[in-house]
Amino acid sequence: MKFTNKIHWFQTFTLLLCLGLTYASFALVHSIAQNRSEENFQVLVDQGMNSLGKRADEYRRTLDGVSGLVLASDEVTGGDMASYANALDIDDNVFAIDAVGFARVTTLETGDTQGGYQVELLAPVTGHEKLVSLNFAQFPAIMDAAEDARETGRVESAFVPAEINDKDYRQVMLLRPVYRDAAGATANGDTAGAFLGFSFALLNLDRTFTKLTPSHGTLITLDVAFADPAMAGAVTETGTETAQNRALFTTLKTIPVYGTTLDLFWRSTPRFEAVQPFRARWVVLSMGLLITALICSILGVLIRMNQTVTALVDQRTRDLETQVKEKQSILENAMMAIISVCKDGKIIHANGAGLALLSPDSKETSLVGQSIWDLVPDIDLDGIAMWSKLHMPTPFGPDKIIEVEKNTWVTADGEDRITLLMRDITATEHHAQTLAESEQRWNLALTSAQIGVYDLDLHNGTSVVSDTWRETLRLNPCADERDPYRHQMQNIHADDLDGLTQAQAACISGETERAEASFRVKVGENEWRWIKSNAVVVERMPDGTALRMLGIQVDVTETFRLEQMKRDFVATVSHELRTPLTSIKGALSLLDMQLKDDAGEPTKRLIQIASSNSDRLSSLVNDILDIEKMRSGSMTYTAKMEKLCSIMDMASDQVETYASQWQVDIDVSAPQGDHDIWTDKKRIMQVLANLLSNACKFADTGTTVRLSAEVLEDCARISVSNRGPGIPQSFRSQIFQPFSQADTSETRQRGGTGLGLNISRLLVEAMGGTIGFESEPGQETVFWFTCPLTEPASVEIAA
């Protein structure tokens, strides 16, 4: 093979090798640039998602604040709500809240066709007049969201209909249910009385998803779509579908929030794509091709070396110019103001952000040549390089607060230069001041009310407590204390510790809504104080794991002492009454026997009345003593197997004489078969006597009181029914409370202490059963209770 051919093949091989290496380098650099750009885009998306989450938390705290305002006072006025709205700085806040308020539960009145929830408080009212006294029932979407919120206990959302929205943008209403302490619930488990209404906030939907981060709108854009058909529509920034499809980087985030699902479409902008390192691949490709051409040229024709070198120099020059322009582009498009000045304060260069910060209202397009002291009088160019906060005067309104970092450097000619990095922190400073003032007000309110507050971080094992909490428990603060709440557990009485821990564990696991407990805490050498604690879980992970618990503690020692004094007084008086009552009853019986034949009718009547009242007073004393025994836990029960039919017959025989006094009959309907119940015979007879005597007393004359039983799967349900005036609707929630009587003339005429049904409820529940009633005024009233069977049985209904 000729030398020329060898050179030719060697040139060909070298060319292919260089081209292969160039392509491999091009592909590698392209892959690296693509991955780096995707990572940068994802970082910006994560920042936007975090900012959106913070806004959602701010909305939730705003609703919690309205709820706390309503719960903190028996009567909240419009002025109170306006003060709260002013504290939130609604007119100028960055979280797009237009108004806040409270809607209370409305009940159906006579002749009214609509119930629901009516707006009671609203601030600001200006611009939202159509919402004043608005009833949610007028708009199904809002009503449905309200019902969902009330059912789930979570914050729900609904679009504000155009009929009540005077704005040129869409509004969303956030609804949070407000509950009072459930201690006022009725004995049969009804907790509806604890629900008060809804705290709500109106959001400017068009502003909610804007300005999430400094890069939002410039480097990335966001399209928001609601997955719920009832909330169809989108909040979008990109102008056309073509602009959306041109984006090199996109991602979809779907999040559940406030009862609906949002689809968040994040897209990159041309500005973001312009600053990504995609040029590097072309630089690598150009360099590879250039080197390939250079090698081939050297090998092929040495005479073209000078031309190749010239081409290389030209290419390097273009690369340097590209780098200079790239750095200039980054400098000009930086979000932070960057200004270069001489030692005498003359501005040499200022980027666009610097012009917008220092001269926002000026028509000038450059700050070059101006004195920095004319724009920022307080700036110090001679001090050491450091961060500082300065006040910059503005033509209108208050001064701006700017953060400045100063860096000094020297040019190649030995001249001193100063680069200033500036950032407007006015809004941040104002928000920090507002938060500090708000926290101070809450601390003053808690101190005045002597309420201790604690915040438990269940995930990290830390806690934050208020000063009032420390004062209540007499605990001194420690400088390095991460979990002061745990110190309290060491001072709790051993008999009360399990109750507190079990209540908190049930709330954390989701079994109960609140962790309520009362316990004793040692605060001195021999001093114990009663503390009442009430806490709720305020933050959970998607899988239900509790992350944060918030609660309050109040010193109720004096309340406990007064309650104990009352119980001791009642018990003492009741015991002291028994002896004279026994003597009076004996004396009346003896007197009646001695004067049986000799006394006149008026004398006999007086003795009969005295004897009857003595029996009533004795019964009242016995009832009071029974209640005190059951409350103190000293009441004893001897449960054993008893025949259901025998119990029913005995109860009927026991009150037969009493029934004849009221001119009513008693009918017993026992279930078929031989059934045994597990009960204390004496106590169940006491329950049946109370129910049957009440039924006879309030039955219509000439009617029949019916005693029946129904055998269920694991218990027997015993019922006492009559026909009479029934139980008034207003009295039903109090019927099982002690000393409670319907306030009617008929009830007063028929007498009674109001303790029988309360004692019956306590006895039935103590023996493992439940008690209840159904009543229709003027028709049938049924009181029933359950009693465990000795063994499971098939369901049978009394004949």
Rosetta blueprint (number, residue, H / E / L):
1 M L
2 K L
3 F H
4 T H
5 N H
6 K H
7 I H
8 H H
9 W H
10 F H
11 Q H
12 T H
13 F H
14 T H
15 L H
16 L H
17 L H
18 C H
19 L H
20 G H
21 L H
22 T H
23 Y H
24 A H
25 S H
26 F H
27 A H
28 L H
29 V H
30 H H
31 S H
32 I H
33 A H
34 Q H
35 N H
36 R H
37 S H
38 E H
39 E H
40 N H
41 F H
42 Q H
43 V H
44 L H
45 V H
46 D H
47 Q H
48 G H
49 M H
50 N H
51 S H
52 L H
53 G H
54 K H
55 R H
56 A H
57 D H
58 E H
59 Y H
60 R H
61 R H
62 T H
63 L H
64 D H
65 G H
66 V H
67 S H
68 G H
69 L H
70 V H
71 L H
72 A H
73 S L
74 D L
75 E L
76 V L
77 T L
78 G H
79 G H
80 D H
81 M H
82 A H
83 S H
84 Y H
85 A H
86 N H
87 A H
88 L H
89 D L
90 I H
91 D H
92 D H
93 N L
94 V L
95 F L
96 A L
97 I E
98 D E
99 A E
100 V E
101 G E
102 F E
103 A E
104 R E
105 V E
106 T E
107 T L
108 L L
109 E L
110 T L
111 G L
112 D L
113 T L
114 Q L
115 G L
116 G E
117 Y E
118 Q E
119 V E
120 E E
121 L E
122 L E
123 A E
124 P L
125 V L
126 T L
127 G L
128 H L
129 E H
130 K H
131 L H
132 V L
133 S L
134 L L
135 N E
136 F H
137 A H
138 Q H
139 F L
140 P H
141 A H
142 I H
143 M H
144 D H
145 A H
146 A H
147 E H
148 D H
149 A H
150 R H
151 E H
152 T H
153 G L
154 R L
155 V L
156 E E
157 S E
158 A E
159 F E
160 V L
161 P L
162 A L
163 E L
164 I L
165 N L
166 D L
167 K L
168 D L
169 Y L
170 R L
171 Q E
172 V E
173 M E
174 L E
175 L E
176 R E
177 P E
178 V E
179 Y E
180 R L
181 D L
182 A H
183 A H
184 G H
185 A L
186 T L
187 A L
188 N L
189 G L
190 D L
191 T L
192 A H
193 G H
194 A H
195 F E
196 L E
197 G E
198 F E
199 S E
200 F E
201 A E
202 L E
203 L E
204 N E
205 L H
206 D H
207 R H
208 T H
209 F L
210 T L
211 K L
212 L L
213 T L
214 P L
215 S L
216 H E
217 G L
218 T L
219 L L
220 I E
221 T E
222 L E
223 D E
224 V E
225 A E
226 F E
227 A L
228 D L
229 P H
230 A H
231 M H
232 A L
233 G L
234 A E
235 V E
236 T L
237 E L
238 T L
239 G L
240 T L
241 E H
242 T H
243 A H
244 Q H
245 N H
246 R H
247 A L
248 L L
249 F L
250 T E
251 T E
252 L E
253 K E
254 T E
255 I E
256 P E
257 V E
258 Y L
259 G L
260 T E
261 T E
262 L E
263 D E
264 L E
265 F E
266 W E
267 R E
268 S E
269 T L
270 P H
271 R H
272 F H
273 E H
274 A H
275 V L
276 Q L
277 P L
278 F L
279 R H
280 A H
281 R H
282 W H
283 V H
284 V H
285 L H
286 S H
287 M H
288 G H
289 L H
290 L H
291 I H
292 T H
293 A H
294 L H
295 I H
296 C H
297 S H
298 I H
299 L H
300 G H
301 V L
302 L H
303 I H
304 R H
305 M H
306 N H
307 Q H
308 T H
309 V H
310 T H
311 A H
312 L H
313 V H
314 D H
315 Q H
316 R H
317 T H
318 R H
319 D H
320 L H
321 E H
322 T H
323 Q H
324 V H
325 K H
326 E H
327 K H
328 Q H
329 S H
330 I H
331 L H
332 E H
333 N L
334 A L
335 M L
336 M L
337 A E
338 I E
339 I E
340 S E
341 V E
342 C E
343 K L
344 D L
345 G L
346 K E
347 I E
348 I E
349 H E
350 A E
351 N L
352 G H
353 A H
354 G H
355 L H
356 A H
357 L H
358 L H
359 S L
360 P L
361 D L
362 S L
363 K L
364 E L
365 T L
366 S L
367 L L
368 V L
369 G L
370 Q L
371 S E
372 I H
373 W H
374 D H
375 L H
376 V L
377 P L
378 D L
379 I L
380 D L
381 L L
382 D L
383 G L
384 I L
385 A L
386 M L
387 W E
388 S E
389 K E
390 L E
391 H E
392 M E
393 P L
394 T L
395 P L
396 F L
397 G L
398 P L
399 D L
400 K E
401 I E
402 I E
403 E E
404 V E
405 E E
406 K E
407 N E
408 T E
409 W E
410 V E
411 T L
412 A L
413 D L
414 G L
415 E L
416 D E
417 R E
418 I E
419 T E
420 L E
421 L E
422 M E
423 R E
424 D E
425 I L
426 T H
427 A H
428 T H
429 E H
430 H H
431 H H
432 A H
433 Q H
434 T H
435 L H
436 A H
437 E H
438 S H
439 E H
440 Q H
441 R H
442 W H
443 N H
444 L H
445 A H
446 L H
447 T H
448 S H
449 A H
450 Q L
451 I L
452 G E
453 V E
454 Y E
455 D E
456 L E
457 D E
458 L L
459 H L
460 N L
461 G L
462 T E
463 S E
464 V E
465 V E
466 S L
467 D H
468 T H
469 W H
470 R H
471 E H
472 T H
473 L H
474 R L
475 L L
476 N L
477 P L
478 C L
479 A L
480 D L
481 E L
482 R L
483 D L
484 P H
485 Y H
486 R H
487 H H
488 Q H
489 M H
490 Q L
491 N L
492 I E
493 H L
494 A H
495 D H
496 D H
497 L H
498 D H
499 G H
500 L H
501 T H
502 Q H
503 A H
504 Q H
505 A H
506 A H
507 C H
508 I H
509 S H
510 G L
511 E L
512 T L
513 E L
514 R L
515 A E
516 E E
517 A E
518 S E
519 F E
520 R E
521 V E
522 K E
523 V L
524 G L
525 E L
526 N L
527 E L
528 W E
529 R E
530 W E
531 I E
532 K E
533 S E
534 N E
535 A E
536 V E
537 V E
538 V E
539 E E
540 R E
541 M L
542 P L
543 D L
544 G L
545 T L
546 A E
547 L E
548 R E
549 M E
550 L E
551 G E
552 I E
553 Q E
554 V E
555 D E
556 V L
557 T H
558 E H
559 T H
560 F H
561 R H
562 L H
563 E H
564 Q H
565 M H
566 K H
567 R H
568 D H
569 F H
570 V H
571 A H
572 T H
573 V H
574 S H
575 H H
576 E H
577 L H
578 R H
579 T H
580 P H
581 L H
582 T H
583 S H
584 I H
585 K H
586 G H
587 A H
588 L H
589 S H
590 L H
591 L H
592 D H
593 M H
594 Q H
595 L L
596 K L
597 D L
598 D L
599 A L
600 G L
601 E H
602 P H
603 T H
604 K H
605 R H
606 L H
607 I H
608 Q H
609 I H
610 A H
611 S H
612 S H
613 N H
614 S H
615 D H
616 R H
617 L H
618 S H
619 S H
620 L H
621 V H
622 N H
623 D H
624 I H
625 L H
626 D H
627 I H
628 E H
629 K H
630 M H
631 R H
632 S H
633 G L
634 S L
635 M L
636 T L
637 Y L
638 T L
639 A L
640 K E
641 M E
642 E E
643 K E
644 L H
645 C H
646 S H
647 I H
648 M H
649 D H
650 M H
651 A H
652 S H
653 D H
654 Q H
655 V L
656 E H
657 T H
658 Y H
659 A H
660 S H
661 Q H
662 W L
663 Q L
664 V L
665 D E
666 I E
667 D E
668 V E
669 S E
670 A L
671 P L
672 Q L
673 G L
674 D L
675 H L
676 D E
677 I E
678 W E
679 T E
680 D L
681 K H
682 K H
683 R H
684 I H
685 M H
686 Q H
687 V H
688 L H
689 A H
690 N H
691 L H
692 L H
693 S H
694 N H
695 A H
696 C H
697 K H
698 F H
699 A L
700 D L
701 T L
702 G L
703 T L
704 T E
705 V E
706 R E
707 L E
708 S E
709 A E
710 E E
711 V E
712 L L
713 E L
714 D L
715 C E
716 A E
717 R E
718 I E
719 S E
720 V E
721 S E
722 N E
723 R E
724 G L
725 P L
726 G L
727 I L
728 P L
729 Q H
730 S H
731 F H
732 R H
733 S H
734 Q H
735 I L
736 F L
737 Q L
738 P L
739 F L
740 S L
741 Q L
742 A L
743 D L
744 T L
745 S H
746 E H
747 T H
748 R H
749 Q H
750 R H
751 G L
752 G L
753 T L
754 G L
755 L L
756 G H
757 L H
758 N H
759 I H
760 S H
761 R H
762 L H
763 L H
764 V H
765 E H
766 A H
767 M L
768 G L
769 G L
770 T L
771 I E
772 G E
773 F E
774 E E
775 S E
776 E L
777 P L
778 G L
779 Q L
780 E E
781 T E
782 V E
783 F E
784 W E
785 F E
786 T E
787 C E
788 P E
789 L E
790 T L
791 E L
792 P L
793 A L
794 S L
795 V L
796 E E
797 I E
798 A L
799 A L
